[in-house]
C-alpha cells in the first residue's frame, strides 16, 4: 500500500519500512465480528430453549464450539492486521529499487520487497551458475569488477558457500556464495 522509506535510506530499529494493503483484512474483520455476534445469538437462543426442550441441550456444545471457532478466526484476522506495518528489526540501509514498482502490486509470502543491509559489513552475494561451477572454499579470495569501475577491482574473501543449487533471480540454477570485502 505504502512504502515509507526511500531507496538507500538509513533506517533505525523499529522504523516503519512499508505497509501492506489492509482493505481485504478490514473486510474480513467486519465479517468476523458479525459472525461472532450471530454465533453468540444462536448460542443464547439455544441456551434459553434448553430449559424447556431437552433436545436443545444437545445443541449447546455444538453452538458453543461454533462461537469458539468464530472467535479464533476473528483473532487470526486481528493478528494479521497487527502485522500490516513492516518495521526494521535492526539499524541499516533499505536496499530496493523504485518504490513505484511495488505500489498496488500483489506480493507473495516470502517474496523479497527490500533488503535491510548493514553498512558496517558490506559484502557480495554471488549466484554461480551450475554450468560454471568451480570448487571455491571458504576464505578463497576473489576480485569483483564493477561496471562503474571496470579497471579497479574490489578484493573480497568468500565467507559462505552452498552445496545445493537454487534458482537465481534470473531463473538460472546456481550455487549461492557470499563474500566480504577485505
Phi and psi in degrees as GROMACS dihedral restraints (atoms count N, CA, C in turn):
[ dihedral_restraints ]
;  ai    aj    ak    al  type     phi  dphi    fc
    3     4     5     6     1  -144.4    20    10
    4     5     6     7     1   136.1    20    10
    6     7     8     9     1  -105.8    20    10
    7     8     9    10     1   120.7    20    10
    9    10    11    12     1   -90.7    20    10
   10    11    12    13     1    -7.7    20    10
   12    13    14    15     1  -122.3    20    10
   13    14    15    16     1   164.1    20    10
   15    16    17    18     1  -101.2    20    10
   16    17    18    19     1   156.1    20    10
   18    19    20    21     1   -55.7    20    10
   19    20    21    22     1   136.5    20    10
   21    22    23    24     1    65.0    20    10
   22    23    24    25     1    22.7    20    10
   24    25    26    27     1   -83.7    20    10
   25    26    27    28     1   140.0    20    10
   27    28    29    30     1   -75.9    20    10
   28    29    30    31     1   132.2    20    10
   30    31    32    33     1  -126.3    20    10
   31    32    33    34     1   155.1    20    10
   33    34    35    36     1  -106.2    20    10
   34    35    36    37     1   159.9    20    10
   36    37    38    39     1   -55.8    20    10
   37    38    39    40     1   131.4    20    10
   39    40    41    42     1    89.0    20    10
   40    41    42    43     1    -8.4    20    10
   42    43    44    45     1   -73.3    20    10
   43    44    45    46     1   138.4    20    10
   45    46    47    48     1   -72.5    20    10
   46    47    48    49     1   124.7    20    10
   48    49    50    51     1   -89.0    20    10
   49    50    51    52     1   -50.8    20    10
   51    52    53    54     1  -155.8    20    10
   52    53    54    55     1   163.7    20    10
   54    55    56    57     1  -123.2    20    10
   55    56    57    58     1   136.2    20    10
   57    58    59    60     1   -84.8    20    10
   58    59    60    61     1   159.7    20    10
   60    61    62    63     1   -69.8    20    10
   61    62    63    64     1   129.5    20    10
   63    64    65    66     1  -107.2    20    10
   64    65    66    67     1     8.2    20    10
   66    67    68    69     1   -58.2    20    10
   67    68    69    70     1   -50.7    20    10
   69    70    71    72     1   -64.0    20    10
   70    71    72    73     1   -43.0    20    10
   72    73    74    75     1   -66.7    20    10
   73    74    75    76     1   -36.4    20    10
   75    76    77    78     1   -66.0    20    10
   76    77    78    79     1   -37.3    20    10
   78    79    80    81     1   -65.5    20    10
   79    80    81    82     1   -43.7    20    10
   81    82    83    84     1   -63.5    20    10
   82    83    84    85     1   -34.0    20    10
   84    85    86    87     1   -64.0    20    10
   85    86    87    88     1   -46.1    20    10
   87    88    89    90     1   -62.1    20    10
   88    89    90    91     1   -44.8    20    10
   90    91    92    93     1   -62.5    20    10
   91    92    93    94     1   -41.8    20    10
   93    94    95    96     1   -62.6    20    10
   94    95    96    97     1   -41.2    20    10
   96    97    98    99     1   -64.6    20    10
   97    98    99   100     1   -41.0    20    10
   99   100   101   102     1   -65.9    20    10
  100   101   102   103     1   -39.5    20    10
  102   103   104   105     1   -63.4    20    10
  103   104   105   106     1   -40.4    20    10
  105   106   107   108     1   -64.3    20    10
  106   107   108   109     1   -42.2    20    10
  108   109   110   111     1   -62.8    20    10
  109   110   111   112     1   -43.2    20    10
  111   112   113   114     1   -64.6    20    10
  112   113   114   115     1   -45.3    20    10
  114   115   116   117     1   -63.0    20    10
  115   116   117   118     1   -39.3    20    10
  117   118   119   120     1   -64.9    20    10
  118   119   120   121     1   -41.2    20    10
  120   121   122   123     1   -64.0    20    10
  121   122   123   124     1   -42.6    20    10
  123   124   125   126     1   -62.2    20    10
  124   125   126   127     1   -41.3    20    10
  126   127   128   129     1   -64.6    20    10
  127   128   129   130     1   -41.2    20    10
  129   130   131   132     1   -65.2    20    10
  130   131   132   133     1   -41.8    20    10
  132   133   134   135     1   -62.5    20    10
  133   134   135   136     1   -45.9    20    10
  135   136   137   138     1   -64.3    20    10
  136   137   138   139     1   -36.0    20    10
  138   139   140   141     1   -64.2    20    10
  139   140   141   142     1   -43.0    20    10
  141   142   143   144     1   -67.7    20    10
  142   143   144   145     1   -37.6    20    10
  144   145   146   147     1   -68.9    20    10
  145   146   147   148     1   -29.2    20    10
  147   148   149   150     1   -63.9    20    10
  148   149   150   151     1   -20.0    20    10
  150   151   152   153     1   -70.4    20    10
  151   152   153   154     1   -31.8    20    10
  153   154   155   156     1   -98.9    20    10
  154   155   156   157     1   -35.5    20    10
  156   157   158   159     1  -117.6    20    10
  157   158   159   160     1   120.0    20    10
  159   160   161   162     1   -64.9    20    10
  160   161   162   163     1   -27.0    20    10
  162   163   164   165     1   -63.5    20    10
  163   164   165   166     1   -33.2    20    10
  165   166   167   168     1   -68.2    20    10
  166   167   168   169     1   -24.7    20    10
  168   169   170   171     1   -63.3    20    10
  169   170   171   172     1   -33.8    20    10
  171   172   173   174     1   -67.7    20    10
  172   173   174   175     1   -29.4    20    10
  174   175   176   177     1   -76.7    20    10
  175   176   177   178     1   -20.1    20    10
  177   178   179   180     1   -59.3    20    10
  178   179   180   181     1   -44.9    20    10
  180   181   182   183     1   -64.3    20    10
  181   182   183   184     1   -42.5    20    10
  183   184   185   186     1   -62.8    20    10
  184   185   186   187     1   -47.9    20    10
  186   187   188   189     1   -69.4    20    10
  187   188   189   190     1   -33.4    20    10
  189   190   191   192     1   -64.9    20    10
  190   191   192   193     1   -40.2    20    10
  192   193   194   195     1   -63.7    20    10
  193   194   195   196     1   -38.3    20    10
  195   196   197   198     1   -64.7    20    10
  196   197   198   199     1   -40.3    20    10
  198   199   200   201     1   -61.2    20    10
  199   200   201   202     1   -44.6    20    10
  201   202   203   204     1   -63.2    20    10
  202   203   204   205     1   -38.8    20    10
  204   205   206   207     1   -62.9    20    10
  205   206   207   208     1   -46.1    20    10
  207   208   209   210     1   -65.4    20    10
  208   209   210   211     1   -36.6    20    10
  210   211   212   213     1   -65.6    20    10
  211   212   213   214     1   -39.5    20    10
  213   214   215   216     1   -65.4    20    10
  214   215   216   217     1   -41.8    20    10
  216   217   218   219     1   -62.5    20    10
  217   218   219   220     1   -42.1    20    10
  219   220   221   222     1   -63.6    20    10
  220   221   222   223     1   -41.4    20    10
  222   223   224   225     1   -63.2    20    10
  223   224   225   226     1   -40.4    20    10
  225   226   227   228     1   -62.0    20    10
  226   227   228   229     1   -42.1    20    10
  228   229   230   231     1   -65.9    20    10
  229   230   231   232     1   -40.8    20    10
  231   232   233   234     1   -62.8    20    10
  232   233   234   235     1   -38.8    20    10
  234   235   236   237     1   -66.6    20    10
  235   236   237   238     1   -38.2    20    10
  237   238   239   240     1   -65.9    20    10
  238   239   240   241     1   -40.9    20    10
  240   241   242   243     1   -63.0    20    10
  241   242   243   244     1   -32.1    20    10
  243   244   245   246     1   -69.1    20    10
  244   245   246   247     1   -18.4    20    10
  246   247   248   249     1  -103.3    20    10
  247   248   249   250     1    17.3    20    10
  249   250   251   252     1   -65.3    20    10
  250   251   252   253     1   -39.5    20    10
  252   253   254   255     1   -90.3    20    10
  253   254   255   256     1   123.4    20    10
  255   256   257   258     1   -96.6    20    10
  256   257   258   259     1   123.6    20    10
  258   259   260   261     1  -112.8    20    10
  259   260   261   262     1   156.5    20    10
  261   262   263   264     1   -71.6    20    10
  262   263   264   265     1   128.7    20    10
  264   265   266   267     1   -89.0    20    10
  265   266   267   268     1    -7.7    20    10
  267   268   269   270     1  -158.0    20    10
  268   269   270   271     1   165.3    20    10
  270   271   272   273     1   -66.6    20    10
  271   272   273   274     1   149.2    20    10
  273   274   275   276     1   172.0    20    10
  274   275   276   277     1  -162.4    20    10
  276   277   278   279     1  -119.0    20    10
  277   278   279   280     1   129.0    20    10
  279   280   281   282     1   -78.1    20    10
  280   281   282   283     1   113.5    20    10
  282   283   284   285     1  -108.1    20    10
  283   284   285   286     1   115.1    20    10
  285   286   287   288     1  -165.4    20    10
  286   287   288   289     1   170.4    20    10
  288   289   290   291     1   -80.4    20    10
  289   290   291   292     1  -145.9    20    10
  291   292   293   294     1   -71.0    20    10
  292   293   294   295     1   131.7    20    10
  294   295   296   297     1   -65.7    20    10
  295   296   297   298     1   -26.0    20    10
  297   298   299   300     1   -65.7    20    10
  298   299   300   301     1   -21.9    20    10
  300   301   302   303     1   -67.6    20    10
  301   302   303   304     1   -21.5    20    10
  303   304   305   306     1  -102.7    20    10
  304   305   306   307     1   -24.7    20    10
  306   307   308   309     1   -63.8    20    10
  307   308   309   310     1   124.4    20    10
  309   310   311   312     1    79.6    20    10
  310   311   312   313     1    -3.6    20    10
  312   313   314   315     1   -87.7    20    10
  313   314   315   316     1   133.3    20    10
  315   316   317   318     1   -69.8    20    10
  316   317   318   319     1   144.0    20    10
  318   319   320   321     1  -119.5    20    10
  319   320   321   322     1   154.4    20    10
  321   322   323   324     1  -104.4    20    10
  322   323   324   325     1   155.9    20    10
  324   325   326   327     1   -60.3    20    10
  325   326   327   328     1   129.5    20    10
  327   328   329   330     1    90.2    20    10
  328   329   330   331     1    -7.5    20    10
  330   331   332   333     1   -74.3    20    10
  331   332   333   334     1   134.1    20    10
  333   334   335   336     1   -82.4    20    10
  334   335   336   337     1   122.2    20    10
  336   337   338   339     1   -96.1    20    10
  337   338   339   340     1   -43.4    20    10
  339   340   341   342     1  -152.2    20    10
  340   341   342   343     1   164.2    20    10
  342   343   344   345     1  -117.6    20    10
  343   344   345   346     1   137.3    20    10
  345   346   347   348     1  -102.8    20    10
  346   347   348   349     1    99.4    20    10
  348   349   350   351     1   -90.5    20    10
  349   350   351   352     1   146.4    20    10
  351   352   353   354     1   -90.8    20    10
  352   353   354   355     1   112.9    20    10
  354   355   356   357     1   -68.0    20    10
  355   356   357   358     1   -16.5    20    10
  357   358   359   360     1   -81.3    20    10
  358   359   360   361     1   -13.9    20    10
  360   361   362   363     1  -130.3    20    10
  361   362   363   364     1    69.7    20    10
  363   364   365   366     1   -67.8    20    10
  364   365   366   367     1   146.1    20    10
  366   367   368   369     1  -154.2    20    10
  367   368   369   370     1  -174.7    20    10
  369   370   371   372     1  -131.4    20    10
  370   371   372   373     1   135.9    20    10
  372   373   374   375     1  -108.4    20    10
  373   374   375   376     1   124.2    20    10
  375   376   377   378     1  -117.9    20    10
  376   377   378   379     1   132.2    20    10
  378   379   380   381     1  -106.1    20    10
  379   380   381   382     1   104.4    20    10
  381   382   383   384     1   -93.4    20    10
  382   383   384   385     1   110.0    20    10
  384   385   386   387     1   -59.3    20    10
  385   386   387   388     1   147.6    20    10
  387   388   389   390     1   -55.6    20    10
  388   389   390   391     1   -38.2    20    10
  390   391   392   393     1   -64.4    20    10
  391   392   393   394     1   -26.5    20    10
  393   394   395   396     1  -104.2    20    10
  394   395   396   397     1    10.7    20    10
  396   397   398   399     1   -61.3    20    10
  397   398   399   400     1   130.6    20    10
  399   400   401   402     1  -133.5    20    10
  400   401   402   403     1   157.0    20    10
  402   403   404   405     1   -74.9    20    10
  403   404   405   406     1   116.7    20    10
  405   406   407   408     1  -125.7    20    10
  406   407   408   409     1   119.9    20    10
  408   409   410   411     1   -90.6    20    10
  409   410   411   412     1   158.9    20    10
  411   412   413   414     1   -63.2    20    10
  412   413   414   415     1   133.5    20    10
  414   415   416   417     1    98.0    20    10
  415   416   417   418     1   -11.5    20    10
  417   418   419   420     1   -65.9    20    10
  418   419   420   421     1   143.6    20    10
  420   421   422   423     1   -87.2    20    10
  421   422   423   424     1   154.0    20    10
  423   424   425   426     1  -147.0    20    10
  424   425   426   427     1   160.5    20    10
  426   427   428   429     1  -119.2    20    10
  427   428   429   430     1   133.1    20    10
  429   430   431   432     1  -109.0    20    10
  430   431   432   433     1   120.1    20    10
  432   433   434   435     1  -102.2    20    10
  433   434   435   436     1   109.5    20    10
  435   436   437   438     1   -84.7    20    10
  436   437   438   439     1   148.3    20    10
  438   439   440   441     1   -61.9    20    10
  439   440   441   442     1   -34.2    20    10
  441   442   443   444     1   -78.4    20    10
  442   443   444   445     1   -17.4    20    10
  444   445   446   447     1  -138.7    20    10
  445   446   447   448     1    67.6    20    10
  447   448   449   450     1   -68.1    20    10
  448   449   450   451     1   -20.1    20    10
  450   451   452   453     1   -98.5    20    10
  451   452   453   454     1    -1.5    20    10
  453   454   455   456     1  -126.0    20    10
  454   455   456   457     1    87.3    20    10
  456   457   458   459     1   -70.7    20    10
  457   458   459   460     1   150.9    20    10
  459   460   461   462     1   -98.4    20    10
  460   461   462   463     1   136.1    20    10
  462   463   464   465     1   -90.2    20    10
  463   464   465   466     1   137.8    20    10
  465   466   467   468     1  -147.6    20    10
  466   467   468   469     1   166.3    20    10
  468   469   470   471     1  -127.8    20    10
  469   470   471   472     1   140.1    20    10
  471   472   473   474     1   -71.3    20    10
  472   473   474   475     1   129.5    20    10
  474   475   476   477     1  -112.2    20    10
  475   476   477   478     1   -16.1    20    10
  477   478   479   480     1  -156.3    20    10
  478   479   480   481     1   138.5    20    10
  480   481   482   483     1  -132.3    20    10
  481   482   483   484     1   156.2    20    10
  483   484   485   486     1  -115.0    20    10
  484   485   486   487     1   150.1    20    10
  486   487   488   489     1  -108.0    20    10
  487   488   489   490     1    -0.5    20    10
  489   490   491   492     1  -119.9    20    10
  490   491   492   493     1   129.9    20    10
  492   493   494   495     1   -75.5    20    10
  493   494   495   496     1   142.0    20    10
  495   496   497   498     1  -131.8    20    10
  496   497   498   499     1   165.5    20    10
  498   499   500   501     1   -76.9    20    10
  499   500   501   502     1   131.8    20    10
  501   502   503   504     1   -77.7    20    10
  502   503   504   505     1   170.3    20    10
  504   505   506   507     1   -57.8    20    10
  505   506   507   508     1   -22.9    20    10
  507   508   509   510     1   -86.3    20    10
  508   509   510   511     1    -1.4    20    10
  510   511   512   513     1    84.1    20    10
  511   512   513   514     1    18.9    20    10
  513   514   515   516     1  -103.7    20    10
  514   515   516   517     1   132.7    20    10
  516   517   518   519     1   -64.7    20    10
  517   518   519   520     1   121.5    20    10
  519   520   521   522     1  -145.4    20    10
  520   521   522   523     1   158.7    20    10
  522   523   524   525     1   -90.8    20    10
  523   524   525   526     1   140.6    20    10
  525   526   527   528     1   -94.4    20    10
  526   527   528   529     1   130.2    20    10
  528   529   530   531     1  -125.2    20    10
  529   530   531   532     1   145.6    20    10
  531   532   533   534     1  -122.4    20    10
  532   533   534   535     1   144.3    20    10
  534   535   536   537     1  -137.9    20    10
  535   536   537   538     1   150.1    20    10
  537   538   539   540     1  -113.3    20    10
  538   539   540   541     1   141.7    20    10
  540   541   542   543     1   -70.9    20    10
  541   542   543   544     1   143.3    20    10
